Amino acid sequence: MPGPAVDDLCHSSRGQALGNHSLTEEERAQIEGRIAILEIEHHDLDDVIARLSANPGQDQLQLRRFKKRKLVLKDSLARLRAMLVPDIPA
């Protein structure tokens, strides 16, 4: 889940999504750092899920929780990456 500073970057005071043109270098660096952290966690969950799936005796509830967390991370990564894509004028 993104930290508060990254969440603050996602929306302006009116609740509208910010475009890339609104990001400062510091904000861009914060987003890129958060992406790197989430990618590591996502990869780690991949490994854990693969190991648990290989052993049918493992706790299925825990496995489902890991899979759900992995999906949440994937959504967060997509949202953060979209913040780094420049707006294309219509």
PyMOL Python script that loads the backbone (N, CA, C, O; Angstrom):
from pymol import cmd

cmd.read_pdbstr("""\
ATOM      1  N   MET A   1       0.846  -1.171   0.000  1.00  0.00           N
ATOM      2  CA  MET A   1       0.000   0.000   0.000  1.00  0.00           C
ATOM      3  C   MET A   1       0.888   1.229   0.000  1.00  0.00           C
ATOM      4  O   MET A   1       1.853   1.277   0.764  1.00  0.00           O
ATOM      5  N   PRO A   2       0.599   2.232  -0.833  1.00  0.00           N
ATOM      6  CA  PRO A   2       1.461   3.401  -0.891  1.00  0.00           C
ATOM      7  C   PRO A   2       1.473   4.145   0.426  1.00  0.00           C
ATOM      8  O   PRO A   2       0.494   4.134   1.173  1.00  0.00           O
ATOM      9  N   GLY A   3       2.589   4.789   0.701  1.00  0.00           N
ATOM     10  CA  GLY A   3       2.689   5.587   1.901  1.00  0.00           C
ATOM     11  C   GLY A   3       1.916   6.880   1.759  1.00  0.00           C
ATOM     12  O   GLY A   3       1.514   7.236   0.651  1.00  0.00           O
ATOM     13  N   PRO A   4       1.696   7.602   2.867  1.00  0.00           N
ATOM     14  CA  PRO A   4       0.910   8.832   2.832  1.00  0.00           C
ATOM     15  C   PRO A   4       1.468   9.877   1.875  1.00  0.00           C
ATOM     16  O   PRO A   4       0.699  10.563   1.201  1.00  0.00           O
ATOM     17  N   ALA A   5       2.780  10.009   1.803  1.00  0.00           N
ATOM     18  CA  ALA A   5       3.364  11.024   0.923  1.00  0.00           C
ATOM     19  C   ALA A   5       3.035  10.733  -0.533  1.00  0.00           C
ATOM     20  O   ALA A   5       2.734  11.649  -1.298  1.00  0.00           O
ATOM     21  N   VAL A   6       3.091   9.460  -0.921  1.00  0.00           N
ATOM     22  CA  VAL A   6       2.771   9.081  -2.295  1.00  0.00           C
ATOM     23  C   VAL A   6       1.286   9.243  -2.534  1.00  0.00           C
ATOM     24  O   VAL A   6       0.883   9.689  -3.608  1.00  0.00           O
ATOM     25  N   ASP A   7       0.445   8.886  -1.544  1.00  0.00           N
ATOM     26  CA  ASP A   7      -0.996   9.084  -1.690  1.00  0.00           C
ATOM     27  C   ASP A   7      -1.323  10.560  -1.888  1.00  0.00           C
ATOM     28  O   ASP A   7      -2.207  10.897  -2.676  1.00  0.00           O
ATOM     29  N   ASP A   8      -0.621  11.439  -1.184  1.00  0.00           N
ATOM     30  CA  ASP A   8      -0.848  12.872  -1.337  1.00  0.00           C
ATOM     31  C   ASP A   8      -0.533  13.328  -2.751  1.00  0.00           C
ATOM     32  O   ASP A   8      -1.145  14.275  -3.246  1.00  0.00           O
ATOM     33  N   LEU A   9       0.407  12.674  -3.403  1.00  0.00           N
ATOM     34  CA  LEU A   9       0.778  13.039  -4.762  1.00  0.00           C
ATOM     35  C   LEU A   9      -0.290  12.646  -5.770  1.00  0.00           C
ATOM     36  O   LEU A   9      -0.380  13.223  -6.853  1.00  0.00           O
ATOM     37  N   CYS A  10      -1.099  11.656  -5.401  1.00  0.00           N
ATOM     38  CA  CYS A  10      -2.074  11.109  -6.343  1.00  0.00           C
ATOM     39  C   CYS A  10      -3.235  12.050  -6.625  1.00  0.00           C
ATOM     40  O   CYS A  10      -3.852  11.968  -7.687  1.00  0.00           O
ATOM     41  N   HIS A  11      -3.539  12.934  -5.700  1.00  0.00           N
ATOM     42  CA  HIS A  11      -4.713  13.770  -5.872  1.00  0.00           C
ATOM     43  C   HIS A  11      -4.421  15.212  -5.457  1.00  0.00           C
ATOM     44  O   HIS A  11      -3.682  15.471  -4.507  1.00  0.00           O
ATOM     45  N   SER A  12      -5.010  16.111  -6.180  1.00  0.00           N
ATOM     46  CA  SER A  12      -4.902  17.525  -5.828  1.00  0.00           C
ATOM     47  C   SER A  12      -5.886  17.826  -4.721  1.00  0.00           C
ATOM     48  O   SER A  12      -6.603  16.928  -4.279  1.00  0.00           O
ATOM     49  N   SER A  13      -5.942  19.067  -4.258  1.00  0.00           N
ATOM     50  CA  SER A  13      -6.839  19.433  -3.181  1.00  0.00           C
ATOM     51  C   SER A  13      -8.302  19.285  -3.579  1.00  0.00           C
ATOM     52  O   SER A  13      -9.159  19.173  -2.702  1.00  0.00           O
ATOM     53  N   ARG A  14      -8.613  19.280  -4.865  1.00  0.00           N
ATOM     54  CA  ARG A  14      -9.992  19.109  -5.327  1.00  0.00           C
ATOM     55  C   ARG A  14     -10.304  17.644  -5.604  1.00  0.00           C
ATOM     56  O   ARG A  14     -11.400  17.327  -6.067  1.00  0.00           O
ATOM     57  N   GLY A  15      -9.356  16.738  -5.328  1.00  0.00           N
ATOM     58  CA  GLY A  15      -9.597  15.323  -5.504  1.00  0.00           C
ATOM     59  C   GLY A  15      -9.377  14.827  -6.923  1.00  0.00           C
ATOM     60  O   GLY A  15      -9.714  13.683  -7.230  1.00  0.00           O
ATOM     61  N   GLN A  16      -8.824  15.655  -7.789  1.00  0.00           N
ATOM     62  CA  GLN A  16      -8.570  15.241  -9.161  1.00  0.00           C
ATOM     63  C   GLN A  16      -7.171  14.653  -9.247  1.00  0.00           C
ATOM     64  O   GLN A  16      -6.255  15.067  -8.537  1.00  0.00           O
ATOM     65  N   ALA A  17      -7.032  13.681 -10.135  1.00  0.00           N
ATOM     66  CA  ALA A  17      -5.719  13.060 -10.329  1.00  0.00           C
ATOM     67  C   ALA A  17      -4.763  14.077 -10.930  1.00  0.00           C
ATOM     68  O   ALA A  17      -5.134  14.871 -11.794  1.00  0.00           O
ATOM     69  N   LEU A  18      -3.540  14.036 -10.458  1.00  0.00           N
ATOM     70  CA  LEU A  18      -2.520  14.931 -10.989  1.00  0.00           C
ATOM     71  C   LEU A  18      -1.917  14.339 -12.249  1.00  0.00           C
ATOM     72  O   LEU A  18      -1.750  13.123 -12.345  1.00  0.00           O
ATOM     73  N   GLY A  19      -1.598  15.166 -13.192  1.00  0.00           N
ATOM     74  CA  GLY A  19      -0.893  14.724 -14.386  1.00  0.00           C
ATOM     75  C   GLY A  19       0.596  14.808 -14.150  1.00  0.00           C
ATOM     76  O   GLY A  19       1.043  15.382 -13.157  1.00  0.00           O
ATOM     77  N   ASN A  20       1.366  14.239 -15.058  1.00  0.00           N
ATOM     78  CA  ASN A  20       2.813  14.244 -14.956  1.00  0.00           C
ATOM     79  C   ASN A  20       3.357  15.664 -14.924  1.00  0.00           C
ATOM     80  O   ASN A  20       4.349  15.918 -14.242  1.00  0.00           O
ATOM     81  N   HIS A  21       2.740  16.594 -15.637  1.00  0.00           N
ATOM     82  CA  HIS A  21       3.237  17.962 -15.701  1.00  0.00           C
ATOM     83  C   HIS A  21       3.246  18.624 -14.329  1.00  0.00           C
ATOM     84  O   HIS A  21       3.899  19.652 -14.149  1.00  0.00           O
ATOM     85  N   SER A  22       2.538  18.058 -13.363  1.00  0.00           N
ATOM     86  CA  SER A  22       2.457  18.636 -12.033  1.00  0.00           C
ATOM     87  C   SER A  22       3.527  18.094 -11.085  1.00  0.00           C
ATOM     88  O   SER A  22       3.667  18.596  -9.969  1.00  0.00           O
ATOM     89  N   LEU A  23       4.271  17.094 -11.500  1.00  0.00           N
ATOM     90  CA  LEU A  23       5.233  16.463 -10.609  1.00  0.00           C
ATOM     91  C   LEU A  23       6.555  17.221 -10.587  1.00  0.00           C
ATOM     92  O   LEU A  23       7.095  17.598 -11.627  1.00  0.00           O
ATOM     93  N   THR A  24       7.055  17.432  -9.386  1.00  0.00           N
ATOM     94  CA  THR A  24       8.395  17.983  -9.246  1.00  0.00           C
ATOM     95  C   THR A  24       9.382  16.822  -9.319  1.00  0.00           C
ATOM     96  O   THR A  24       8.986  15.657  -9.278  1.00  0.00           O
ATOM     97  N   GLU A  25      10.652  17.142  -9.425  1.00  0.00           N
ATOM     98  CA  GLU A  25      11.672  16.092  -9.450  1.00  0.00           C
ATOM     99  C   GLU A  25      11.657  15.289  -8.150  1.00  0.00           C
ATOM    100  O   GLU A  25      11.858  14.075  -8.161  1.00  0.00           O
ATOM    101  N   GLU A  26      11.419  15.971  -7.040  1.00  0.00           N
ATOM    102  CA  GLU A  26      11.370  15.284  -5.746  1.00  0.00           C
ATOM    103  C   GLU A  26      10.178  14.327  -5.690  1.00  0.00           C
ATOM    104  O   GLU A  26      10.311  13.200  -5.211  1.00  0.00           O
ATOM    105  N   GLU A  27       9.026  14.763  -6.172  1.00  0.00           N
ATOM    106  CA  GLU A  27       7.845  13.903  -6.197  1.00  0.00           C
ATOM    107  C   GLU A  27       8.069  12.708  -7.111  1.00  0.00           C
ATOM    108  O   GLU A  27       7.707  11.582  -6.770  1.00  0.00           O
ATOM    109  N   ARG A  28       8.668  12.954  -8.276  1.00  0.00           N
ATOM    110  CA  ARG A  28       8.971  11.865  -9.211  1.00  0.00           C
ATOM    111  C   ARG A  28       9.911  10.850  -8.545  1.00  0.00           C
ATOM    112  O   ARG A  28       9.711   9.642  -8.677  1.00  0.00           O
ATOM    113  N   ALA A  29      10.919  11.330  -7.841  1.00  0.00           N
ATOM    114  CA  ALA A  29      11.865  10.441  -7.161  1.00  0.00           C
ATOM    115  C   ALA A  29      11.169   9.639  -6.067  1.00  0.00           C
ATOM    116  O   ALA A  29      11.472   8.461  -5.877  1.00  0.00           O
ATOM    117  N   GLN A  30      10.232  10.268  -5.341  1.00  0.00           N
ATOM    118  CA  GLN A  30       9.483   9.552  -4.307  1.00  0.00           C
ATOM    119  C   GLN A  30       8.648   8.434  -4.927  1.00  0.00           C
ATOM    120  O   GLN A  30       8.606   7.320  -4.404  1.00  0.00           O
ATOM    121  N   ILE A  31       7.994   8.733  -6.028  1.00  0.00           N
ATOM    122  CA  ILE A  31       7.166   7.731  -6.703  1.00  0.00           C
ATOM    123  C   ILE A  31       8.032   6.602  -7.218  1.00  0.00           C
ATOM    124  O   ILE A  31       7.681   5.435  -7.047  1.00  0.00           O
ATOM    125  N   GLU A  32       9.152   6.918  -7.844  1.00  0.00           N
ATOM    126  CA  GLU A  32      10.045   5.883  -8.367  1.00  0.00           C
ATOM    127  C   GLU A  32      10.599   5.015  -7.240  1.00  0.00           C
ATOM    128  O   GLU A  32      10.747   3.805  -7.408  1.00  0.00           O
ATOM    129  N   GLY A  33      10.904   5.621  -6.098  1.00  0.00           N
ATOM    130  CA  GLY A  33      11.384   4.862  -4.944  1.00  0.00           C
ATOM    131  C   GLY A  33      10.318   3.931  -4.408  1.00  0.00           C
ATOM    132  O   GLY A  33      10.599   2.788  -4.047  1.00  0.00           O
ATOM    133  N   ARG A  34       9.090   4.427  -4.357  1.00  0.00           N
ATOM    134  CA  ARG A  34       7.984   3.599  -3.877  1.00  0.00           C
ATOM    135  C   ARG A  34       7.728   2.434  -4.839  1.00  0.00           C
ATOM    136  O   ARG A  34       7.441   1.317  -4.407  1.00  0.00           O
ATOM    137  N   ILE A  35       7.834   2.702  -6.136  1.00  0.00           N
ATOM    138  CA  ILE A  35       7.671   1.646  -7.137  1.00  0.00           C
ATOM    139  C   ILE A  35       8.719   0.559  -6.918  1.00  0.00           C
ATOM    140  O   ILE A  35       8.393  -0.627  -6.959  1.00  0.00           O
ATOM    141  N   ALA A  36       9.956   0.943  -6.690  1.00  0.00           N
ATOM    142  CA  ALA A  36      11.027  -0.033  -6.480  1.00  0.00           C
ATOM    143  C   ALA A  36      10.734  -0.912  -5.262  1.00  0.00           C
ATOM    144  O   ALA A  36      10.947  -2.124  -5.308  1.00  0.00           O
ATOM    145  N   ILE A  37      10.253  -0.317  -4.189  1.00  0.00           N
ATOM    146  CA  ILE A  37       9.935  -1.071  -2.974  1.00  0.00           C
ATOM    147  C   ILE A  37       8.792  -2.042  -3.230  1.00  0.00           C
ATOM    148  O   ILE A  37       8.854  -3.202  -2.822  1.00  0.00           O
ATOM    149  N   LEU A  38       7.748  -1.569  -3.904  1.00  0.00           N
ATOM    150  CA  LEU A  38       6.599  -2.422  -4.180  1.00  0.00           C
ATOM    151  C   LEU A  38       6.941  -3.553  -5.140  1.00  0.00           C
ATOM    152  O   LEU A  38       6.406  -4.654  -5.015  1.00  0.00           O
ATOM    153  N   GLU A  39       7.834  -3.291  -6.102  1.00  0.00           N
ATOM    154  CA  GLU A  39       8.259  -4.346  -7.030  1.00  0.00           C
ATOM    155  C   GLU A  39       8.989  -5.465  -6.292  1.00  0.00           C
ATOM    156  O   GLU A  39       8.809  -6.642  -6.606  1.00  0.00           O
ATOM    157  N   ILE A  40       9.808  -5.100  -5.315  1.00  0.00           N
ATOM    158  CA  ILE A  40      10.522  -6.104  -4.518  1.00  0.00           C
ATOM    159  C   ILE A  40       9.523  -6.937  -3.720  1.00  0.00           C
ATOM    160  O   ILE A  40       9.617  -8.164  -3.685  1.00  0.00           O
ATOM    161  N   GLU A  41       8.569  -6.265  -3.081  1.00  0.00           N
ATOM    162  CA  GLU A  41       7.562  -6.996  -2.300  1.00  0.00           C
ATOM    163  C   GLU A  41       6.732  -7.908  -3.209  1.00  0.00           C
ATOM    164  O   GLU A  41       6.420  -9.038  -2.835  1.00  0.00           O
ATOM    165  N   HIS A  42       6.378  -7.420  -4.393  1.00  0.00           N
ATOM    166  CA  HIS A  42       5.600  -8.215  -5.351  1.00  0.00           C
ATOM    167  C   HIS A  42       6.378  -9.466  -5.764  1.00  0.00           C
ATOM    168  O   HIS A  42       5.821 -10.562  -5.818  1.00  0.00           O
ATOM    169  N   HIS A  43       7.660  -9.292  -6.053  1.00  0.00           N
ATOM    170  CA  HIS A  43       8.510 -10.424  -6.440  1.00  0.00           C
ATOM    171  C   HIS A  43       8.644 -11.419  -5.281  1.00  0.00           C
ATOM    172  O   HIS A  43       8.578 -12.630  -5.488  1.00  0.00           O
ATOM    173  N   ASP A  44       8.830 -10.909  -4.081  1.00  0.00           N
ATOM    174  CA  ASP A  44       8.937 -11.781  -2.904  1.00  0.00           C
ATOM    175  C   ASP A  44       7.661 -12.591  -2.713  1.00  0.00           C
ATOM    176  O   ASP A  44       7.720 -13.780  -2.398  1.00  0.00           O
ATOM    177  N   LEU A  45       6.510 -11.953  -2.903  1.00  0.00           N
ATOM    178  CA  LEU A  45       5.245 -12.673  -2.781  1.00  0.00           C
ATOM    179  C   LEU A  45       5.111 -13.752  -3.847  1.00  0.00           C
ATOM    180  O   LEU A  45       4.563 -14.823  -3.585  1.00  0.00           O
ATOM    181  N   ASP A  46       5.612 -13.472  -5.050  1.00  0.00           N
ATOM    182  CA  ASP A  46       5.631 -14.484  -6.109  1.00  0.00           C
ATOM    183  C   ASP A  46       6.339 -15.745  -5.618  1.00  0.00           C
ATOM    184  O   ASP A  46       5.838 -16.857  -5.782  1.00  0.00           O
ATOM    185  N   ASP A  47       7.493 -15.555  -5.022  1.00  0.00           N
ATOM    186  CA  ASP A  47       8.283 -16.684  -4.524  1.00  0.00           C
ATOM    187  C   ASP A  47       7.549 -17.438  -3.419  1.00  0.00           C
ATOM    188  O   ASP A  47       7.506 -18.668  -3.424  1.00  0.00           O
ATOM    189  N   VAL A  48       6.974 -16.700  -2.476  1.00  0.00           N
ATOM    190  CA  VAL A  48       6.256 -17.326  -1.363  1.00  0.00           C
ATOM    191  C   VAL A  48       5.048 -18.107  -1.879  1.00  0.00           C
ATOM    192  O   VAL A  48       4.814 -19.241  -1.462  1.00  0.00           O
ATOM    193  N   ILE A  49       4.289 -17.502  -2.779  1.00  0.00           N
ATOM    194  CA  ILE A  49       3.102 -18.162  -3.338  1.00  0.00           C
ATOM    195  C   ILE A  49       3.494 -19.430  -4.091  1.00  0.00           C
ATOM    196  O   ILE A  49       2.821 -20.455  -3.977  1.00  0.00           O
ATOM    197  N   ALA A  50       4.564 -19.365  -4.848  1.00  0.00           N
ATOM    198  CA  ALA A  50       5.018 -20.546  -5.593  1.00  0.00           C
ATOM    199  C   ALA A  50       5.401 -21.674  -4.642  1.00  0.00           C
ATOM    200  O   ALA A  50       5.059 -22.832  -4.881  1.00  0.00           O
ATOM    201  N   ARG A  51       6.111 -21.340  -3.563  1.00  0.00           N
ATOM    202  CA  ARG A  51       6.513 -22.365  -2.605  1.00  0.00           C
ATOM    203  C   ARG A  51       5.308 -22.961  -1.881  1.00  0.00           C
ATOM    204  O   ARG A  51       5.228 -24.175  -1.699  1.00  0.00           O
ATOM    205  N   LEU A  52       4.372 -22.107  -1.468  1.00  0.00           N
ATOM    206  CA  LEU A  52       3.186 -22.599  -0.769  1.00  0.00           C
ATOM    207  C   LEU A  52       2.294 -23.428  -1.697  1.00  0.00           C
ATOM    208  O   LEU A  52       1.701 -24.418  -1.269  1.00  0.00           O
ATOM    209  N   SER A  53       2.202 -23.029  -2.948  1.00  0.00           N
ATOM    210  CA  SER A  53       1.367 -23.756  -3.908  1.00  0.00           C
ATOM    211  C   SER A  53       1.923 -25.137  -4.210  1.00  0.00           C
ATOM    212  O   SER A  53       1.169 -26.052  -4.541  1.00  0.00           O
ATOM    213  N   ALA A  54       3.217 -25.293  -4.100  1.00  0.00           N
ATOM    214  CA  ALA A  54       3.859 -26.575  -4.377  1.00  0.00           C
ATOM    215  C   ALA A  54       3.565 -27.605  -3.286  1.00  0.00           C
ATOM    216  O   ALA A  54       3.684 -28.809  -3.517  1.00  0.00           O
ATOM    217  N   ASN A  55       3.184 -27.136  -2.109  1.00  0.00           N
ATOM    218  CA  ASN A  55       2.898 -28.025  -0.990  1.00  0.00           C
ATOM    219  C   ASN A  55       1.406 -27.975  -0.675  1.00  0.00           C
ATOM    220  O   ASN A  55       0.944 -27.011  -0.065  1.00  0.00           O
ATOM    221  N   PRO A  56       0.637 -28.996  -1.078  1.00  0.00           N
ATOM    222  CA  PRO A  56      -0.806 -28.966  -0.900  1.00  0.00           C
ATOM    223  C   PRO A  56      -1.255 -28.945   0.569  1.00  0.00           C
ATOM    224  O   PRO A  56      -2.412 -28.627   0.845  1.00  0.00           O
ATOM    225  N   GLY A  57      -0.397 -29.265   1.481  1.00  0.00           N
ATOM    226  CA  GLY A  57      -0.749 -29.264   2.899  1.00  0.00           C
ATOM    227  C   GLY A  57      -0.715 -27.892   3.545  1.00  0.00           C
ATOM    228  O   GLY A  57      -1.035 -27.756   4.726  1.00  0.00           O
ATOM    229  N   GLN A  58      -0.337 -26.888   2.798  1.00  0.00           N
ATOM    230  CA  GLN A  58      -0.215 -25.538   3.351  1.00  0.00           C
ATOM    231  C   GLN A  58      -1.581 -24.916   3.599  1.00  0.00           C
ATOM    232  O   GLN A  58      -2.584 -25.326   3.015  1.00  0.00           O
ATOM    233  N   ASP A  59      -1.599 -23.934   4.460  1.00  0.00           N
ATOM    234  CA  ASP A  59      -2.806 -23.199   4.822  1.00  0.00           C
ATOM    235  C   ASP A  59      -3.343 -22.444   3.607  1.00  0.00           C
ATOM    236  O   ASP A  59      -2.708 -21.505   3.126  1.00  0.00           O
ATOM    237  N   GLN A  60      -4.508 -22.850   3.114  1.00  0.00           N
ATOM    238  CA  GLN A  60      -5.089 -22.240   1.920  1.00  0.00           C
ATOM    239  C   GLN A  60      -5.557 -20.812   2.179  1.00  0.00           C
ATOM    240  O   GLN A  60      -5.527 -19.979   1.273  1.00  0.00           O
ATOM    241  N   LEU A  61      -5.988 -20.521   3.399  1.00  0.00           N
ATOM    242  CA  LEU A  61      -6.393 -19.156   3.737  1.00  0.00           C
ATOM    243  C   LEU A  61      -5.200 -18.209   3.636  1.00  0.00           C
ATOM    244  O   LEU A  61      -5.311 -17.112   3.090  1.00  0.00           O
ATOM    245  N   GLN A  62      -4.075 -18.641   4.160  1.00  0.00           N
ATOM    246  CA  GLN A  62      -2.870 -17.816   4.085  1.00  0.00           C
ATOM    247  C   GLN A  62      -2.452 -17.622   2.630  1.00  0.00           C
ATOM    248  O   GLN A  62      -2.040 -16.529   2.243  1.00  0.00           O
ATOM    249  N   LEU A  63      -2.554 -18.661   1.836  1.00  0.00           N
ATOM    250  CA  LEU A  63      -2.206 -18.569   0.416  1.00  0.00           C
ATOM    251  C   LEU A  63      -3.112 -17.555  -0.289  1.00  0.00           C
ATOM    252  O   LEU A  63      -2.632 -16.745  -1.082  1.00  0.00           O
ATOM    253  N   ARG A  64      -4.411 -17.593  -0.008  1.00  0.00           N
ATOM    254  CA  ARG A  64      -5.337 -16.618  -0.604  1.00  0.00           C
ATOM    255  C   ARG A  64      -5.005 -15.199  -0.172  1.00  0.00           C
ATOM    256  O   ARG A  64      -5.114 -14.267  -0.970  1.00  0.00           O
ATOM    257  N   ARG A  65      -4.601 -15.025   1.077  1.00  0.00           N
ATOM    258  CA  ARG A  65      -4.225 -13.691   1.563  1.00  0.00           C
ATOM    259  C   ARG A  65      -2.992 -13.166   0.827  1.00  0.00           C
ATOM    260  O   ARG A  65      -2.923 -11.990   0.470  1.00  0.00           O
ATOM    261  N   PHE A  66      -2.029 -14.048   0.608  1.00  0.00           N
ATOM    262  CA  PHE A  66      -0.834 -13.641  -0.143  1.00  0.00           C
ATOM    263  C   PHE A  66      -1.199 -13.250  -1.571  1.00  0.00           C
ATOM    264  O   PHE A  66      -0.695 -12.259  -2.099  1.00  0.00           O
ATOM    265  N   LYS A  67      -2.071 -14.029  -2.187  1.00  0.00           N
ATOM    266  CA  LYS A  67      -2.488 -13.722  -3.559  1.00  0.00           C
ATOM    267  C   LYS A  67      -3.246 -12.394  -3.624  1.00  0.00           C
ATOM    268  O   LYS A  67      -3.060 -11.612  -4.557  1.00  0.00           O
ATOM    269  N   LYS A  68      -4.084 -12.151  -2.647  1.00  0.00           N
ATOM    270  CA  LYS A  68      -4.819 -10.881  -2.617  1.00  0.00           C
ATOM    271  C   LYS A  68      -3.855  -9.711  -2.437  1.00  0.00           C
ATOM    272  O   LYS A  68      -3.992  -8.682  -3.100  1.00  0.00           O
ATOM    273  N   ARG A  69      -2.892  -9.866  -1.552  1.00  0.00           N
ATOM    274  CA  ARG A  69      -1.897  -8.809  -1.324  1.00  0.00           C
ATOM    275  C   ARG A  69      -1.110  -8.541  -2.604  1.00  0.00           C
ATOM    276  O   ARG A  69      -0.799  -7.395  -2.927  1.00  0.00           O
ATOM    277  N   LYS A  70      -0.794  -9.613  -3.327  1.00  0.00           N
ATOM    278  CA  LYS A  70      -0.055  -9.466  -4.583  1.00  0.00           C
ATOM    279  C   LYS A  70      -0.872  -8.661  -5.598  1.00  0.00           C
ATOM    280  O   LYS A  70      -0.315  -7.829  -6.314  1.00  0.00           O
ATOM    281  N   LEU A  71      -2.180  -8.900  -5.666  1.00  0.00           N
ATOM    282  CA  LEU A  71      -3.041  -8.136  -6.567  1.00  0.00           C
ATOM    283  C   LEU A  71      -3.131  -6.666  -6.158  1.00  0.00           C
ATOM    284  O   LEU A  71      -3.147  -5.780  -7.012  1.00  0.00           O
ATOM    285  N   VAL A  72      -3.190  -6.417  -4.865  1.00  0.00           N
ATOM    286  CA  VAL A  72      -3.212  -5.031  -4.378  1.00  0.00           C
ATOM    287  C   VAL A  72      -1.919  -4.323  -4.774  1.00  0.00           C
ATOM    288  O   VAL A  72      -1.941  -3.168  -5.198  1.00  0.00           O
ATOM    289  N   LEU A  73      -0.794  -5.024  -4.634  1.00  0.00           N
ATOM    290  CA  LEU A  73       0.496  -4.453  -5.026  1.00  0.00           C
ATOM    291  C   LEU A  73       0.521  -4.167  -6.526  1.00  0.00           C
ATOM    292  O   LEU A  73       1.010  -3.120  -6.952  1.00  0.00           O
ATOM    293  N   LYS A  74      -0.001  -5.090  -7.322  1.00  0.00           N
ATOM    294  CA  LYS A  74      -0.030  -4.905  -8.772  1.00  0.00           C
ATOM    295  C   LYS A  74      -0.834  -3.659  -9.136  1.00  0.00           C
ATOM    296  O   LYS A  74      -0.413  -2.871  -9.983  1.00  0.00           O
ATOM    297  N   ASP A  75      -1.990  -3.480  -8.495  1.00  0.00           N
ATOM    298  CA  ASP A  75      -2.817  -2.288  -8.748  1.00  0.00           C
ATOM    299  C   ASP A  75      -2.092  -1.016  -8.332  1.00  0.00           C
ATOM    300  O   ASP A  75      -2.128  -0.014  -9.046  1.00  0.00           O
ATOM    301  N   SER A  76      -1.444  -1.055  -7.193  1.00  0.00           N
ATOM    302  CA  SER A  76      -0.700   0.118  -6.716  1.00  0.00           C
ATOM    303  C   SER A  76       0.437   0.468  -7.667  1.00  0.00           C
ATOM    304  O   SER A  76       0.671   1.637  -7.972  1.00  0.00           O
ATOM    305  N   LEU A  77       1.138  -0.560  -8.130  1.00  0.00           N
ATOM    306  CA  LEU A  77       2.231  -0.328  -9.083  1.00  0.00           C
ATOM    307  C   LEU A  77       1.711   0.296 -10.373  1.00  0.00           C
ATOM    308  O   LEU A  77       2.323   1.221 -10.907  1.00  0.00           O
ATOM    309  N   ALA A  78       0.596  -0.201 -10.869  1.00  0.00           N
ATOM    310  CA  ALA A  78       0.025   0.348 -12.106  1.00  0.00           C
ATOM    311  C   ALA A  78      -0.366   1.808 -11.918  1.00  0.00           C
ATOM    312  O   ALA A  78      -0.119   2.637 -12.794  1.00  0.00           O
ATOM    313  N   ARG A  79      -0.976   2.125 -10.780  1.00  0.00           N
ATOM    314  CA  ARG A  79      -1.388   3.508 -10.506  1.00  0.00           C
ATOM    315  C   ARG A  79      -0.173   4.433 -10.407  1.00  0.00           C
ATOM    316  O   ARG A  79      -0.185   5.540 -10.946  1.00  0.00           O
ATOM    317  N   LEU A  80       0.867   3.978  -9.719  1.00  0.00           N
ATOM    318  CA  LEU A  80       2.064   4.807  -9.565  1.00  0.00           C
ATOM    319  C   LEU A  80       2.786   4.990 -10.899  1.00  0.00           C
ATOM    320  O   LEU A  80       3.255   6.085 -11.210  1.00  0.00           O
ATOM    321  N   ARG A  81       2.873   3.924 -11.680  1.00  0.00           N
ATOM    322  CA  ARG A  81       3.526   4.040 -12.996  1.00  0.00           C
ATOM    323  C   ARG A  81       2.753   4.993 -13.902  1.00  0.00           C
ATOM    324  O   ARG A  81       3.352   5.743 -14.672  1.00  0.00           O
ATOM    325  N   ALA A  82       1.427   4.964 -13.813  1.00  0.00           N
ATOM    326  CA  ALA A  82       0.610   5.859 -14.627  1.00  0.00           C
ATOM    327  C   ALA A  82       0.864   7.325 -14.264  1.00  0.00           C
ATOM    328  O   ALA A  82       0.725   8.209 -15.110  1.00  0.00           O
ATOM    329  N   MET A  83       1.229   7.577 -13.024  1.00  0.00           N
ATOM    330  CA  MET A  83       1.534   8.945 -12.594  1.00  0.00           C
ATOM    331  C   MET A  83       2.803   9.467 -13.268  1.00  0.00           C
ATOM    332  O   MET A  83       2.982  10.676 -13.418  1.00  0.00           O
ATOM    333  N   LEU A  84       3.676   8.555 -13.671  1.00  0.00           N
ATOM    334  CA  LEU A  84       4.944   8.962 -14.281  1.00  0.00           C
ATOM    335  C   LEU A  84       4.845   9.139 -15.787  1.00  0.00           C
ATOM    336  O   LEU A  84       5.776   9.650 -16.410  1.00  0.00           O
ATOM    337  N   VAL A  85       3.733   8.726 -16.382  1.00  0.00           N
ATOM    338  CA  VAL A  85       3.548   8.853 -17.834  1.00  0.00           C
ATOM    339  C   VAL A  85       3.109  10.270 -18.146  1.00  0.00           C
ATOM    340  O   VAL A  85       2.155  10.768 -17.548  1.00  0.00           O
ATOM    341  N   PRO A  86       3.796  10.933 -19.082  1.00  0.00           N
ATOM    342  CA  PRO A  86       3.417  12.317 -19.387  1.00  0.00           C
ATOM    343  C   PRO A  86       2.044  12.389 -20.025  1.00  0.00           C
ATOM    344  O   PRO A  86       1.632  11.495 -20.764  1.00  0.00           O
ATOM    345  N   ASP A  87       1.344  13.473 -19.724  1.00  0.00           N
ATOM    346  CA  ASP A  87       0.050  13.724 -20.355  1.00  0.00           C
ATOM    347  C   ASP A  87       0.258  14.032 -21.820  1.00  0.00           C
ATOM    348  O   ASP A  87       1.193  14.742 -22.189  1.00  0.00           O
ATOM    349  N   ILE A  88      -0.615  13.496 -22.654  1.00  0.00           N
ATOM    350  CA  ILE A  88      -0.542  13.755 -24.090  1.00  0.00           C
ATOM    351  C   ILE A  88      -1.656  14.746 -24.420  1.00  0.00           C
ATOM    352  O   ILE A  88      -2.829  14.454 -24.186  1.00  0.00           O
ATOM    353  N   PRO A  89      -1.305  15.905 -24.956  1.00  0.00           N
ATOM    354  CA  PRO A  89      -2.351  16.880 -25.280  1.00  0.00           C
ATOM    355  C   PRO A  89      -3.281  16.324 -26.367  1.00  0.00           C
ATOM    356  O   PRO A  89      -2.845  15.645 -27.297  1.00  0.00           O
ATOM    357  N   ALA A  90      -4.555  16.631 -26.222  1.00  0.00           N
ATOM    358  CA  ALA A  90      -5.545  16.141 -27.185  1.00  0.00           C
ATOM    359  C   ALA A  90      -5.501  16.928 -28.473  1.00  0.00           C
ATOM    360  O   ALA A  90      -6.268  16.649 -29.394  1.00  0.00           O
TER     361      ALA A  90
END
""", "prot")
cmd.dss("prot")
cmd.show_as("cartoon", "prot")
cmd.util.cbc("prot")
cmd.orient("prot")
